[in-house]
Amino acid sequence: MIELAVELSSVAGSIALLRDGKPADERSWLEKSARAQHIFHELPGLLAAGGVASADLDGFLVGRGPGSYSGLRVAITAARSLALPGARPVYTVSSGEALAL
């Protein structure tokens, strides 16, 4: 199972590929604006490095905050947009709990 994890609830944005629940590759950055658009620059490289296409993703995990409302909207919208064609699941996780782990 290959999943994409997205966290945009703070100025430190990140995306990661998970294979069978374990991190396979990740990208992180600092957002210079509140629009959380850097994900769209990083995502193609992450997928290419992992040797997967967006259609190969089995599911999506999105940080639900607390945090930046704009970042949360972008993260959820991006994941739902990628999930829609194959009716794949999108799950939200607590950003604070994920950080604590």
URBELFEN-V643070 format. One record per residue. N is the residue number from 1. RES is the residue in one letter. PSI is psi in radians with two decimals (none if undefined). OMEGA is omega in whole degrees, -180 to 180 (* if undefined). D_LAST is the distance of its C-alpha to the last C-alpha in Angstrom with 2 decimals. Layout:
N&RES&PSI&OMEGA&D_LAST + N&RES&PSI&OMEGA&D_LAST
//
This chain:
1&M&2.31&179&21.26 + 2&I&2.20&-179&20.32 + 3&E&2.71&175&18.15 + 4&L&2.21&176&17.62 + 5&A&2.37&-178&14.50 + 6&V&2.25&177&15.58 + 7&E&1.94&-179&14.07 + 8&L&0.43&-175&16.98 + 9&S&-0.07&178&16.30 + 10&S&-3.09&179&16.75 + 11&V&-0.30&176&19.03 + 12&A&1.66&179&16.46 + 13&G&2.69&178&16.79 + 14&S&2.67&173&15.34 + 15&I&2.63&-180&16.13 + 16&A&2.55&171&15.14 + 17&L&2.30&177&17.01 + 18&L&2.31&174&15.46 + 19&R&2.05&-177&17.90 + 20&D&0.72&176&17.55 + 21&G&-0.03&-179&13.85 + 22&K&2.43&-180&13.20 + 23&P&2.27&178&13.18 + 24&A&-0.63&-180&16.87 + 25&D&2.68&179&17.40 + 26&E&2.79&175&16.18 + 27&R&2.43&175&17.95 + 28&S&2.76&-175&17.03 + 29&W&2.94&173&19.57 + 30&L&2.24&179&20.61 + 31&E&2.24&179&22.61 + 32&K&-0.23&178&25.97 + 33&S&2.92&-178&26.95 + 34&A&0.11&-175&25.54 + 35&R&-0.24&177&26.53 + 36&A&0.83&-178&23.44 + 37&Q&-0.17&-175&25.84 + 38&H&-0.39&178&24.44 + 39&I&-0.64&-176&22.57 + 40&F&-0.29&174&26.06 + 41&H&-0.56&-176&26.84 + 42&E&-0.55&-174&23.73 + 43&L&-0.81&180&23.52 + 44&P&-0.69&179&26.78 + 45&G&-0.69&178&25.88 + 46&L&-0.82&180&22.51 + 47&L&-0.75&180&24.36 + 48&A&-0.74&180&27.26 + 49&A&-0.56&179&25.25 + 50&G&-0.10&179&23.61 + 51&G&0.53&-180&27.11 + 52&V&2.68&172&26.46 + 53&A&2.83&-180&28.17 + 54&S&-0.52&179&26.72 + 55&A&-0.32&180&28.76 + 56&D&-0.22&-177&26.88 + 57&L&2.32&-178&23.56 + 58&D&-0.38&-179&22.99 + 59&G&3.04&-174&20.58 + 60&F&2.44&177&18.49 + 61&L&2.26&-176&15.10 + 62&V&2.29&174&15.29 + 63&G&2.25&-176&13.19 + 64&R&0.21&177&15.40 + 65&G&-2.98&15&14.80 + 66&P&2.71&179&15.79 + 67&G&-2.73&-176&17.39 + 68&S&2.12&179&20.37 + 69&Y&-0.74&179&22.57 + 70&S&-0.76&179&24.16 + 71&G&-0.70&178&20.98 + 72&L&-0.76&179&19.87 + 73&R&-0.77&-180&23.39 + 74&V&-0.78&-178&23.50 + 75&A&-0.83&-179&20.23 + 76&I&-0.72&180&21.34 + 77&T&-0.73&179&24.90 + 78&A&-0.81&-180&24.13 + 79&A&-0.78&-179&22.12 + 80&R&-0.61&178&24.80 + 81&S&-0.72&178&27.54 + 82&L&-0.54&-178&26.29 + 83&A&-0.48&-172&25.76 + 84&L&-0.85&-176&29.15 + 85&P&-0.63&-179&31.56 + 86&G&0.16&-177&30.18 + 87&A&0.73&-180&29.05 + 88&R&2.69&-176&25.53 + 89&P&2.60&172&22.74 + 90&V&2.15&180&20.43 + 91&Y&2.53&173&17.40 + 92&T&2.55&178&15.55 + 93&V&2.65&178&11.97 + 94&S&2.14&178&10.86 + 95&S&-0.69&179&10.05 + 96&G&-0.76&179&8.78 + 97&E&-0.68&179&6.33 + 98&A&-0.72&179&5.27 + 99&L&-0.69&-180&5.42 + 100&A&-0.59&179&3.81 + 101&L&none&*&0.00
//
